[in-house]
Amino acid sequence: MAPRSPSLRPPSLRPPPLRVWVWTAAALALVVVATLLWRGSSVAATDSTTAPAPSVPDAAPAARLTQAWSADAGAPLPRRVVDGGRVLVPDAHGFRALDATTGEEAWHYRRADARLCDATAVDGLVVAVFRTHDRCDEALALTAATGVRAWTRNLSLRGDATLAGTDQVVLASSPTGIVVLDPVGDNVRWRYAAPEGCRLTGSDVGSAGVAVLQRCAGSAAVQLRLFDGFSGQARWSRDLAVPEGGTVALAGADRLVDAVVGDTLLVHRPDDGALLQELPLPPATGDPAGEVLHQTGAGDLALVWARGTVRALDPTTGAPVWQLPALGLPSATDRARVWVPEEGGFVVRDVATGAELGRSAVDGGLTPGGRTSVVGPVLVYRLPDRVVGYS
């Protein structure tokens, strides 16, 4: 009998065990959930770039300068915009860092799901706070030179909080209180809440500490208070007599603590708040650029620019060592000399005496109300609404 040929029918396929179907469905569900979470996360909404650290030319500004670049801000400009060879320019959802010599964008950071509350450049970092809902609740720091993230943390600040920075201190302030951050670490050093019935009408931070103006219901006076920038300890409080309908504003807290009441610059000693000087100012003109107050420290002196004049104040007596007409605040990175924005350009002056050491003429002159920084051969001029580079 002939042998039987093997069957050509394929072997029957048995379905996989139930546990395999369960594992597969779970894996697919995890992929879907992860994708949805990523699309709705801040990571997906963040657009950021980094860059190599800049190489700043080792050269001084030329004797004749022209406008090399200009950048309009899409949000209020911080007081300090220059650090690490970069220039910080904010917008509604983030900021960009420009190369100080060319004005070209070096790196940027933006959040489509949040709005920028404020940012400042300090200690080689850009420190910023974002508002995701009704509060400024997310803070981060990026290396100013490269855009590389340094730290991120959650905060709980009012939606109108603003930032100001000085060496080793970042001040977040609002009408109801202040929060002081360590810019290099990410910790909150201390907080101060305005007492019930009181509001903060001004605040600033400098080498002297954190100064605030506090107005309380039922009192005609405005309190000028100074806190230690690191511990938060209250150093002193002084009442400023403000005439009915009069104005009061902080000038700054570098070397000395100064405020403008009406048409008078009040100069206070930082250790005990003693009033050292009452310096008369010209009447206000109503020009917003002329009303901008700036103060910084250069060498051992406090430099105050107010109503068209820069004054170099002695830190012991508060008296002007020198003063002269100026369009804005001088640079303060050199202990021996400063670049002063004046009619026709920038003038190099000796910090101790105010004597002219050199001059860089600017084609077309300068706009009043700026703050000067030097980055190699470039003079960066920060105005209330834009930053301009001259080279």
VEXDREN-2710 file (C-alpha; in Angstrom, 1 decimal):
% VEXDREN-2710
k/r/px/py/pz
1/MET/0.0/0.0/0.0
2/ALA/1.4/3.4/-1.0
3/PRO/2.4/5.8/1.9
4/ARG/0.0/8.6/2.8
5/SER/1.1/12.1/1.8
6/PRO/1.4/14.6/4.5
7/SER/-1.5/17.1/5.0
8/LEU/-1.1/20.4/3.3
9/ARG/-3.4/22.2/5.7
10/PRO/-1.7/24.9/7.9
11/PRO/-1.6/24.1/11.6
12/SER/-4.3/25.8/13.5
13/LEU/-3.3/29.1/15.4
14/ARG/-4.3/29.4/18.9
15/PRO/-5.1/32.9/20.2
16/PRO/-2.6/34.4/22.7
17/PRO/-3.4/34.1/26.4
18/LEU/-5.6/36.7/28.0
19/ARG/-2.8/38.2/30.0
20/VAL/-1.0/39.2/26.7
21/TRP/-4.1/41.1/25.6
22/VAL/-4.3/42.8/29.0
23/TRP/-0.6/43.8/28.8
24/THR/-0.9/45.1/25.3
25/ALA/-4.0/47.2/26.1
26/ALA/-2.3/48.6/29.2
27/ALA/0.8/49.5/27.2
28/LEU/-1.3/51.3/24.5
29/ALA/-3.3/53.1/27.2
30/LEU/-0.1/54.3/28.8
31/VAL/1.2/55.6/25.5
32/VAL/-2.0/57.5/24.9
33/VAL/-2.0/59.0/28.4
34/ALA/1.7/59.9/28.2
35/THR/1.1/61.6/24.8
36/LEU/-1.8/63.6/26.1
37/LEU/0.0/64.6/29.3
38/TRP/3.1/65.7/27.3
39/ARG/1.0/67.8/24.9
40/GLY/-0.6/69.6/27.9
41/SER/2.6/70.0/29.8
42/SER/4.9/73.0/30.2
43/VAL/7.6/71.0/28.5
44/ALA/5.6/70.8/25.2
45/ALA/4.7/74.5/25.6
46/THR/8.3/75.6/26.1
47/ASP/10.4/76.9/23.3
48/SER/14.1/77.4/24.3
49/THR/17.5/77.5/22.8
50/THR/21.1/77.7/24.2
51/ALA/24.3/79.1/22.8
52/PRO/28.1/79.0/23.5
53/ALA/29.4/81.6/25.9
54/PRO/30.3/84.8/24.1
55/SER/33.7/86.1/23.5
56/VAL/33.7/89.8/24.3
57/PRO/36.4/91.8/22.5
58/ASP/39.0/93.3/24.7
59/ALA/38.7/96.8/23.4
60/ALA/37.4/100.1/24.7
61/PRO/34.6/102.1/23.0
62/ALA/35.7/104.2/20.1
63/ALA/35.9/108.0/20.1
64/ARG/33.0/108.2/17.7
65/LEU/30.0/105.8/17.9
66/THR/27.0/105.0/15.8
67/GLN/23.9/103.0/16.7
68/ALA/24.9/99.4/15.9
69/TRP/21.5/97.8/16.9
70/SER/18.3/98.5/18.7
71/ALA/15.8/96.1/20.3
72/ASP/12.2/97.0/21.3
73/ALA/10.9/95.3/24.4
74/GLY/7.5/93.5/24.3
75/ALA/7.2/93.8/28.1
76/PRO/8.6/96.2/30.8
77/LEU/12.4/96.2/30.8
78/PRO/14.1/95.2/34.0
79/ARG/16.5/97.6/35.6
80/ARG/19.5/95.3/34.9
81/VAL/19.6/94.0/31.4
82/VAL/23.3/93.2/30.9
83/ASP/25.1/90.2/32.2
84/GLY/27.5/87.6/30.9
85/GLY/28.0/89.5/27.6
86/ARG/24.3/89.2/26.9
87/VAL/21.4/91.8/26.8
88/LEU/18.1/90.6/28.2
89/VAL/15.0/91.7/26.3
90/PRO/11.6/90.4/27.6
91/ASP/8.3/89.9/25.8
92/ALA/4.8/88.7/26.9
93/HIS/5.7/85.0/27.1
94/GLY/9.5/85.0/27.8
95/PHE/12.7/86.7/26.8
96/ARG/15.6/86.6/24.4
97/ALA/19.3/87.2/25.1
98/LEU/21.1/89.3/22.5
99/ASP/24.8/89.3/21.8
100/ALA/25.9/92.6/23.2
101/THR/28.3/93.4/20.3
102/THR/26.0/92.6/17.4
103/GLY/22.4/92.7/18.8
104/GLU/21.7/89.3/17.2
105/GLU/19.7/86.8/19.2
106/ALA/22.0/84.3/21.0
107/TRP/19.3/82.3/22.8
108/HIS/15.7/82.5/24.0
109/TYR/13.2/81.0/26.4
110/ARG/9.4/81.3/25.9
111/ARG/6.3/79.6/27.4
112/ALA/3.2/79.4/25.3
113/ASP/1.2/78.3/28.3
114/ALA/2.3/81.1/30.7
115/ARG/2.9/84.8/30.7
116/LEU/6.1/86.5/32.0
117/CYS/5.6/88.4/35.2
118/ASP/9.1/89.9/35.2
119/ALA/12.8/89.0/34.8
120/THR/16.2/90.4/35.9
121/ALA/19.8/89.8/35.1
122/VAL/22.0/89.2/38.2
123/ASP/25.1/87.2/39.2
124/GLY/25.6/85.7/35.8
125/LEU/21.9/84.5/35.6
126/VAL/18.6/85.5/34.2
127/VAL/16.0/85.0/36.9
128/ALA/12.4/85.1/35.8
129/VAL/8.9/84.4/37.2
130/PHE/6.0/83.2/35.1
131/ARG/2.2/83.4/35.7
132/THR/0.3/80.2/34.7
133/HIS/-3.1/81.2/36.1
134/ASP/-3.8/84.3/38.3
135/ARG/-0.6/84.2/40.3
136/CYS/3.1/84.4/39.5
137/ASP/3.9/80.9/40.6
138/GLU/6.8/79.4/38.5
139/ALA/10.4/80.8/38.8
140/LEU/13.5/79.7/37.0
141/ALA/17.1/80.8/36.5
142/LEU/19.1/80.4/33.2
143/THR/22.8/81.1/32.8
144/ALA/22.9/84.5/31.1
145/ALA/25.8/83.7/28.8
146/THR/24.5/80.4/27.5
147/GLY/20.8/80.0/28.3
148/VAL/21.4/76.7/30.1
149/ARG/18.9/76.1/32.9
150/ALA/20.3/76.6/36.5
151/TRP/17.2/75.9/38.6
152/THR/13.4/75.9/38.7
153/ARG/11.0/76.2/41.6
154/ASN/7.4/77.0/42.5
155/LEU/6.4/80.3/44.1
156/SER/3.2/81.9/45.2
157/LEU/3.4/85.6/44.2
158/ARG/0.7/88.0/43.2
159/GLY/-0.1/88.4/39.6
160/ASP/1.4/91.9/39.5
161/ALA/4.8/90.9/41.1
162/THR/7.9/92.6/39.8
163/LEU/11.6/91.6/40.2
164/ALA/14.7/93.6/41.0
165/GLY/18.2/92.3/41.5
166/THR/21.6/93.1/43.0
167/ASP/24.6/90.9/43.9
168/GLN/23.3/87.8/45.6
169/VAL/19.8/89.1/46.1
170/VAL/16.6/89.0/44.0
171/LEU/13.6/91.0/45.2
172/ALA/10.1/90.1/44.2
173/SER/7.7/92.8/45.2
174/SER/4.0/93.7/45.1
175/PRO/1.7/96.2/47.0
176/THR/1.0/93.7/49.7
177/GLY/4.5/92.4/50.4
178/ILE/8.0/91.3/49.3
179/VAL/9.8/88.0/48.8
180/VAL/13.6/87.8/48.7
181/LEU/15.3/85.0/46.7
182/ASP/18.8/83.6/46.5
183/PRO/19.6/83.9/42.8
184/VAL/22.4/81.4/42.8
185/GLY/20.5/78.8/44.9
186/ASP/16.8/78.7/44.5
187/ASN/15.7/79.2/48.1
188/VAL/13.4/81.8/49.5
189/ARG/15.5/83.8/52.0
190/TRP/12.7/85.7/53.7
191/ARG/9.3/87.3/53.3
192/TYR/7.6/90.5/54.5
193/ALA/3.9/91.1/54.4
194/ALA/2.6/94.7/54.7
195/PRO/0.6/95.1/58.0
196/GLU/-3.2/95.2/57.8
197/GLY/-4.3/98.6/56.5
198/CYS/-0.9/99.3/54.8
199/ARG/0.4/99.0/51.3
200/LEU/3.8/99.1/49.8
201/THR/4.1/102.0/47.3
202/GLY/7.7/101.4/46.3
203/SER/10.6/99.0/46.9
204/ASP/14.2/98.6/45.8
205/VAL/17.3/96.5/46.5
206/GLY/20.9/97.5/46.6
207/SER/24.1/97.1/48.5
208/ALA/22.5/98.8/51.5
209/GLY/19.7/96.3/51.7
210/VAL/16.0/96.1/50.7
211/ALA/14.2/99.5/51.0
212/VAL/10.4/99.9/50.9
213/LEU/7.9/102.8/51.1
214/GLN/4.9/101.9/53.2
215/ARG/1.7/103.9/53.4
216/CYS/-0.9/103.0/56.1
217/ALA/-4.5/104.1/56.4
218/GLY/-5.0/107.0/58.8
219/SER/-1.5/108.3/58.5
220/ALA/-0.4/111.3/56.4
221/ALA/3.3/110.1/56.6
222/VAL/4.9/107.5/54.4
223/GLN/7.3/105.1/56.1
224/LEU/10.7/104.5/54.6
225/ARG/11.9/101.1/55.9
226/LEU/15.2/99.2/55.4
227/PHE/15.7/95.4/55.8
228/ASP/18.8/93.4/55.7
229/GLY/18.9/91.7/52.2
230/PHE/20.1/88.3/53.6
231/SER/18.4/87.9/56.9
232/GLY/15.3/90.1/56.5
233/GLN/15.9/91.8/59.8
234/ALA/14.3/95.2/60.0
235/ARG/17.1/97.8/60.4
236/TRP/15.2/101.0/60.8
237/SER/12.0/102.9/59.9
238/ARG/11.6/106.6/59.2
239/ASP/8.5/108.7/58.6
240/LEU/8.6/110.9/55.5
241/ALA/6.4/113.9/55.7
242/VAL/4.6/114.2/52.3
243/PRO/2.6/117.3/51.7
244/GLU/-1.1/116.8/50.7
245/GLY/-1.2/115.9/47.1
246/GLY/2.6/115.5/47.0
247/THR/4.6/112.7/45.5
248/VAL/7.2/110.3/47.0
249/ALA/9.4/107.8/45.2
250/LEU/12.4/105.7/46.0
251/ALA/15.6/106.6/44.2
252/GLY/17.5/103.5/45.4
253/ALA/19.4/101.7/48.1
254/ASP/23.0/101.5/46.8
255/ARG/25.6/102.9/49.3
256/LEU/22.9/105.2/50.6
257/VAL/19.1/105.0/50.9
258/ASP/17.4/107.9/49.0
259/ALA/13.9/109.0/48.3
260/VAL/12.4/112.0/46.4
261/VAL/9.6/113.8/48.1
262/GLY/8.2/116.5/45.9
263/ASP/11.2/118.5/44.7
264/THR/13.6/117.3/47.3
265/LEU/16.1/114.4/47.3
266/LEU/16.3/113.0/50.9
267/VAL/19.6/111.1/51.6
268/HIS/19.6/108.6/54.5
269/ARG/22.4/106.8/56.1
270/PRO/22.1/103.0/55.6
271/ASP/23.0/101.8/59.1
272/ASP/20.5/103.8/61.1
273/GLY/18.3/105.8/58.6
274/ALA/19.6/109.2/59.8
275/LEU/18.7/112.0/57.4
276/LEU/22.0/113.3/56.0
277/GLN/21.0/115.7/53.3
278/GLU/18.0/117.4/51.8
279/LEU/19.1/118.3/48.2
280/PRO/16.8/120.5/46.2
281/LEU/15.8/119.3/42.7
282/PRO/14.4/121.3/39.8
283/PRO/10.6/121.2/39.5
284/ALA/9.1/118.2/37.7
285/THR/8.5/118.9/34.0
286/GLY/5.9/116.2/33.4
287/ASP/8.1/114.5/30.9
288/PRO/8.1/110.7/31.9
289/ALA/11.7/110.3/30.8
290/GLY/12.8/113.1/33.1
291/GLU/11.0/111.6/36.1
292/VAL/12.8/108.2/35.9
293/LEU/14.9/107.7/39.0
294/HIS/18.1/105.7/38.9
295/GLN/20.7/105.0/41.6
296/THR/23.8/102.8/41.7
297/GLY/27.1/102.5/43.4
298/ALA/30.5/103.2/41.8
299/GLY/33.7/103.0/43.8
300/ASP/32.7/104.3/47.2
301/LEU/30.1/106.7/46.0
302/ALA/26.4/106.5/45.4
303/LEU/25.4/107.8/41.9
304/VAL/21.9/109.2/41.7
305/TRP/20.3/110.4/38.4
306/ALA/17.2/112.6/38.9
307/ARG/15.6/115.3/36.8
308/GLY/18.5/115.8/34.4
309/THR/21.4/115.7/36.8
310/VAL/23.7/113.0/38.1
311/ARG/25.0/113.4/41.6
312/ALA/27.9/111.5/43.1
313/LEU/27.2/111.4/46.9
314/ASP/29.6/110.8/49.7
315/PRO/28.6/107.6/51.6
316/THR/29.4/109.2/55.0
317/THR/27.9/112.7/54.7
318/GLY/25.5/112.2/51.8
319/ALA/26.8/115.5/50.2
320/PRO/27.5/115.7/46.5
321/VAL/31.2/115.1/45.7
322/TRP/30.5/116.2/42.2
323/GLN/27.4/116.7/40.1
324/LEU/26.7/117.6/36.4
325/PRO/24.0/117.5/33.8
326/ALA/23.4/114.1/32.3
327/LEU/20.8/112.3/30.2
328/GLY/20.8/109.1/32.4
329/LEU/22.6/106.9/34.8
330/PRO/26.3/106.2/34.3
331/SER/27.8/102.8/34.1
332/ALA/29.0/101.3/37.4
333/THR/31.2/98.2/36.6
334/ASP/34.5/100.0/37.0
335/ARG/35.6/101.4/40.4
336/ALA/37.9/104.1/38.8
337/ARG/35.8/105.5/36.0
338/VAL/32.2/105.7/34.7
339/TRP/30.7/106.4/31.3
340/VAL/28.1/109.2/31.7
341/PRO/25.4/109.7/29.0
342/GLU/25.5/113.4/28.2
343/GLU/24.5/115.8/25.4
344/GLY/26.3/114.6/22.2
345/GLY/27.4/111.2/23.5
346/PHE/29.1/109.3/26.4
347/VAL/31.8/111.0/28.6
348/VAL/34.3/109.0/30.6
349/ARG/34.7/110.5/34.0
350/ASP/36.8/109.8/37.0
351/VAL/34.6/108.3/39.8
352/ALA/36.3/110.2/42.6
353/THR/36.3/113.7/41.1
354/GLY/34.0/113.7/38.0
355/ALA/36.9/114.9/35.9
356/GLU/36.6/114.2/32.1
357/LEU/39.0/111.4/31.0
358/GLY/37.6/110.8/27.5
359/ARG/34.6/111.1/25.2
360/SER/32.7/109.0/22.7
361/ALA/30.5/111.2/20.5
362/VAL/27.3/109.6/19.2
363/ASP/25.8/110.5/15.9
364/GLY/22.3/112.0/16.5
365/GLY/22.8/112.2/20.3
366/LEU/21.1/110.2/23.0
367/THR/17.5/109.9/24.3
368/PRO/17.1/111.0/27.9
369/GLY/16.2/108.5/30.7
370/GLY/18.6/105.7/30.0
371/ARG/21.0/103.5/32.1
372/THR/24.5/102.8/30.7
373/SER/26.5/99.5/30.6
374/VAL/29.8/98.8/29.0
375/VAL/30.5/95.5/27.2
376/GLY/33.9/95.6/25.6
377/PRO/33.8/98.2/22.8
378/VAL/30.0/98.5/23.0
379/LEU/28.0/100.9/25.1
380/VAL/24.6/99.4/25.9
381/TYR/21.9/102.0/26.7
382/ARG/18.8/100.7/28.4
383/LEU/15.8/103.0/28.0
384/PRO/12.3/102.4/29.5
385/ASP/11.0/100.8/26.3
386/ARG/14.0/99.6/24.3
387/VAL/17.8/98.8/24.5
388/VAL/20.3/100.4/22.1
389/GLY/23.8/99.3/21.4
390/TYR/26.5/101.9/20.3
391/SER/29.8/100.9/18.8
END
